[in-house]
């Protein structure tokens, strides 16, 4: 199991320079709001996944600083360095892993990460976009082709929407983009359905292990497809062209889909309590860890960013008792459940 032993950052968000040693099991990073706890989690995520979960490379740069740098040391004696210099014409971000230089972190050097952040606690009550991002981020760690399909779908969607905003657009002009959207859209839908079915097969047990109840919890994709998804999408895009032209955007496709939760066979949002929402999200995170390990044979590193205090005592205890590898926790204070673990105060 690979773990991060040491993290060094320079000119990352509010940090001028900061070095932190990490425990192979649990590290608790405490500090008041604005002290830069999340920035350290973000730096770890960048070092392991090659990009931020919060914004662009430029967003990470400390105010008025010329460049930023992240160094990590893993227990396998592998070192990696990520630098970003906005003044360079090309190769602004450079990644060095064990003396190999690259400008994008290739798949074989990515290490799986499960991130739990405050926004995740609004997963059920938030917008469909939030739920799509949850499933897309999850799949992207396990299927390198999926992220590529997402990017190509989004580029084609932008082009089609630009055409729809023109005063006059012909079916022939739209056809090429309809074909591209149906091709990549079908791949995205197939993968989402497959992964949601896999989550669904284990979600109820995971939930009841935490909640100690016999409730029935399930997760489903908002759209059902029978037969050739690609052809169905192509037909739908064509049949909706006139309406899309009036509205000025593409009204169908995976960018409009949702992930639906049910609780005791009813729509979860109509019957669920705040505590039950937190238990579902925690169960999903445990499943994310388990499924990643099942598929990759690698234990993901778990980043819990400022969410621990939002879980009640029983959920905090369950989380710590079910330790599943290296965990880095940030918190404004130190709850009872983690007071005895290795901690760093900012």
N, C-alpha and C positions, 0 to 999 in steps of 0.2 A: 504494500500500500504506500503510494507516494504521499508525502505530506510536505507542507511548506515550513521550513525551519526559521527563515528570516526574511523580512520585508524591509526594503529601503526605498524611500520616495524623496524626490526633489521637485519642487515647484508644482506640486499636485494640489489643486484647489487652494485651501488655506494653509497648506504646509510648505514652508520654505525647505526644510530638510528634516526628515524623521526616520528613525530606524527602530524596528520592533522585532524581538525574538518571539516565536510562536511555539506553543506546546504541541506535541504530536496528537494530543487528545482534545482538550478544551482550553481555549484562550478567551478571557473576558476583557474587553476593552471598554473602560468607563471614562466618562467625562461629560461636562455640561454641554448643552445644545450649542452647536456652532464651533465645537472644539476640533472637529475634523475626523470624528469616528467613522462616518460613512465614507469619507474620502479614502480611508485605508482599506475598507471593504471593496470599494470601487477599484482601487489599485490592484488588489489581489485578483479581482475578477478579470481585469484587463490582462494581467500577466498570464492567466490560465486560459482565457478564452479569446484574447486578442482584440477585444473591443470593450467599451464601457456599457453598462446597463442604464446609464443615466443621460448620456448625450454624446456629442461628437468628440473627436480628439482635441479640438480647439477648446471645447467647453471645460476640459479637465485642467487646462493651463492656468496656473496661478496668475492673478492680476499683475500685468506689466512685466511678467517674466518672459525671457526669450525662448525657453524650451522647458520640457519636463522629462523626467527619467524615473523609471521603476526598475528595481533589481530584486529578484527573489532567489533564494537558495533552497533547493529541495533536499530531502534526506537521502536521495539517491546520488548526491554530489553533483547533480545537474544544476547549473546556474543559467538564469535567463535575464536579459536586459531589454527593456523596451524604452526607446527614446522618441521624442516628438519635437520637431523644430519647424514651426510654421513659416519660417523665412526661406526654407529650401524650396526650389522650384518643383522637384520631384523627390520621392522617397522621404516624405516628411516624417513618417513613422518608420522606425527601423527596429527590428526584433532580432536579438541574438540569443540562440539557444545552443548551449554547449559548443560555442565557436562557429555555429552555422548562422549566417546572416540571411534574413528574409524581410520582406516589406509587408507581408500579411502572414499571420500565424496559420500555418498549414495544419490540416486536420490531425496528422499524426503527433503533433506537438501540443495539441489542446488537451487540457485535463478537465474532466467533467466537474461541474459546480452546481450545487443546488442553492439558490438564493432565496431567502425568506425576508421580505422587506415590508414596511407598513402598508404599502398599497395592496399587497396580497390579501390583507384582511378585508379589503373591500372588493374582493374578486367577485363574489356573488351579487353584491348590490351595485357594482360598478357597471360601466358600459360594456356592450358586446366587444368593443375593441380591446378592452382589458382582458377579457376571457380568451379572445383569439390570440393575443400576445402571449398569454400564459402557455397555451398549448403549442404555439409556434416555437417559442423559446425552448420548450421541453424537447420537441421533435428535432430541432436543429442540432442539438448536442449529440443526437444519436444517428442522424442521417445527414451526411454532408451535402447530398443532392437536394435536400429539402430547402435549405437556406438559399441555394442557387435558384431553385424554382420560385421561391418567394420574391427574390429580387427581379427576376425576369418577368414575373406576373405583374409586379408593381410598375415596372417600366412600361409594359404594354398597356396597362390600365391608364397610366398617365397620358400616353399617346392617343388612346381611344377617346378619353375624356376631352382632350384638346380638340379633336375633330368634332366631337359633339357640340362644343361651344361655338363652332363656326356657324355662320348664317346658313350656308348650304353645304351639306355633306351627303355624298352618295353611298349606297350600299356597297359599291365596289371599293370605296376608300376604307370603309369599316371592316370589310371582309378579312383582310390580312391580320388585323388586330384581333378580330373574333377568333380566328384560328389559333393565334398565339395564346390568347387568354384561355381558350378551351383546353389547349394542350397542357399548359402549366397549372391551370385551375383544377383540372381533373387529378393531377398528381397530388396537389395540395389537399384536395378533398379526400382522396383515397387514404393518404397518410393520417390525416386528422381522424377519420372514422376508425382506422385500425388502432391507433394509439388510445383513443377515447374508449374503445371497446376493451382494450387491455386494462386501462385504469378502472373501468367499470366492474370488471371481473374481480377486482380486489378491494374496491373502495369501501364497500359495506363492512367487511371484516375489519379493515383498518380503522374505520370510524368507531365501531363498537368496541374495539380494543382500548380506545382512548376514553370514550364516553361511558363505557360500562352500561350500555343500554341494548335494547333489541330493535332499535329503529331501522328502517329500510332507507338507505341513501343510494342514489344512483346518478350517473352523469351520462348525457347523450348529446349527439350532434344534432343541430337544429334542422338539418335537411336529410332526407332519406332518398337514396338513389338505387334504382334497379336497372341493371343492364349497363350499357356503354355510357359512362359519365361524360367522357369527352364529347361524344356526339350530342348528348342531351344539353350540355352547356352551349355548344355551338348553335344548336337549334334555338335555345332560349335567347341567346344574344341577338340572333337574327330577328326573332319575333318581337323583341323588346326595343328594336332600334328606333322606331318612330317615337315611342314614349321617352326613351333615353335622350333623343335629340331635343325634345321639348323641355326636359328637365336639365339637360346639359351635363349629365354624368351617367355612368354605367350603374344600373340599378340592380343587377343580379351578379352572382358569382361568389366565391369564397370570401371576398372582402366584405360581404354583407351578412355572412353567416354568424352563428352564435353557438355557444356551449351551454346546454340546459341542465340544471340540477333539479332533482326531485327528492322530496323528503316524505316518507310514508305515502308514496304514490301521488302526492300533490306537488304542484310547483313550489320549490323550496322557498322562494321569496315571499310567498303568501302565508307561510306557517312557521317559519324558522326563527329562532331567537338569536340574539347576538352571540351567546356562548356556543350555540350549535354551529353558527357560521365559522367561528374560530376553530372548532373541532374538525369541521370538514376541510378547512384550509390546511390545518396541521396534518390531517390524514393524507391529503394530496401531496404534501411535501415529503412525508415518509415514503409514500408510494413512488414518488419521483426518485428518491434515493435508491429504493429497492429495484426499480425497473432499470435504471441506469446501470446498476451493478450487475443485474441479471444479463443485460445485453452486452455490456463492455468488459465484464470481469474486473472492473476498476471501481474502487470506492470513491464516490465523488466527495469533494471538499464542501462542507456545509457552511454557508455564511448566513448568520442570523442578525440582520441589521435593525436594531432598535425595535424589536417586536416582543422580546421576552417579557417585558413588564406588562404588555397588553394581554398576556395569557394568565389565567388564574393559577392558584397554587398547584392544583391537581394536574393541569396541563403542563406547567413548568416541570413538575416532578416526572411526569411521563416522558417528556422530552429528554431530560437528563438521564433517566434510567434506561432509555432506549438508544443510547449513544451509538452512532453508526459511522464512526470514523473521525477525522479531524473536524472540529467545529470551532468557528470563530464567532463570538457573540459581541455585539456592541450594545451598551446600555447606559442611560444617564445615571443610573445608580446600580447597586449590586443586590439583586433579590436574594432571599435566603437560599434558594435552590442552587445558586452558583457561587456563593460566598467563599467556598473552600477550594475553588479551582484557580489555576494560574491566572493572574490578572495584571493588566497594565492600565495605569491612569494617565490620561492626557492632561 
